[in-house]
Amino acid sequence: MEPFALGRALSSVRESTPLVHCITNYVTVNDCANALLALGASPIMSNEPQDVEDITALCNALVLNIGTLNQQTIAAMQASAAKAEELQHPLVLDPVGAGASHLRTRTASDLLDGYSISILRGNMSEVKALAGASATTRGVDADPSDAVTEENLSVSAAFAQKLAARTGAVVAITGAIDVVADASRAFAIRNGCALMGRITGTGCMLSALLGAFAGARPDVPLEAALAAVAAMGVAGEQAAARMTAVDGSGSFRVYLMDALFNLSAAVLEEHAKVSRI
């Protein structure tokens, strides 16, 4: 990444206020909407098949999250994805729990194979399931054996690049170490904190933020993905730094939203830990 690219991407979000259509799961929909607002974007949520084409047409980006699937949301995702592709809008896919059930895996695979996905974001177990590799999941969580570590980082990066080349999407594999890659480049991001795994929805919020950054910077999806992942990680660190002895996961959730709201381009540039692999 060139100097100031991450900060420039954040500034683009704040300046353009991209409207992001999220078809996401009902467990985290409110947090996704508030995370987008905190960062300076604007959310809209609709999963009615007869409504989504018009809504998608109004927006700058589309985010599809399969966390709580049903036949209505599947139909809505397909209709909205077709409209986003027609309008050449960025499309983010979050395959929550892919590999845990046939329905989830098939739905995510159909979306990935059938539409022009700009950014694919998931944990390693989910992404492996879509790639056809051997993987197991624990519900919607990554299997511990799939964790990206310093020891397997280069192998993980090569896997992400290969999948990016096959699908045309930027691949963002998130965990203790995040890997973001297109077909020719791969980066590691070492931001974030363990507390982010103690509340529900941080991954879903990140996928929503990916929509905001991609909507603001549709011409550079790799830069948009790197900036979004780094921004979420830095915000997590800032939120953790506020914790006191009497604070718990509820306080962290509030502090995380505050950190996204207060995040500046300068702070993002200073604290982002992004390196080429």
Secondary structure, DSSP 8 states (H G I E B T S, - for coil): --TTHHHHHHHHHHHH--EEEEE--TTTHHHHHHHHHHHT-EEEE---HHHHHHHHHHSSEEEEE-TT--HHHHHHHHHHHHHHHHHT--EEEE-TTBTTBHHHHHHHHHHHHHS--SEEEE-HHHHHHHHT----EETTEE-GGG---TTTHHHHHHHHHHHHHHHSSEEEE-SSSEEEE-SS-EEEE----GGGGGSTTHHHHHHHHHHHHHHH-TT-HHHHHHHHHHHHHHHHHHHHHT--TT--HHHHHHHHHHHHHH--HHHHHHH--EEE-
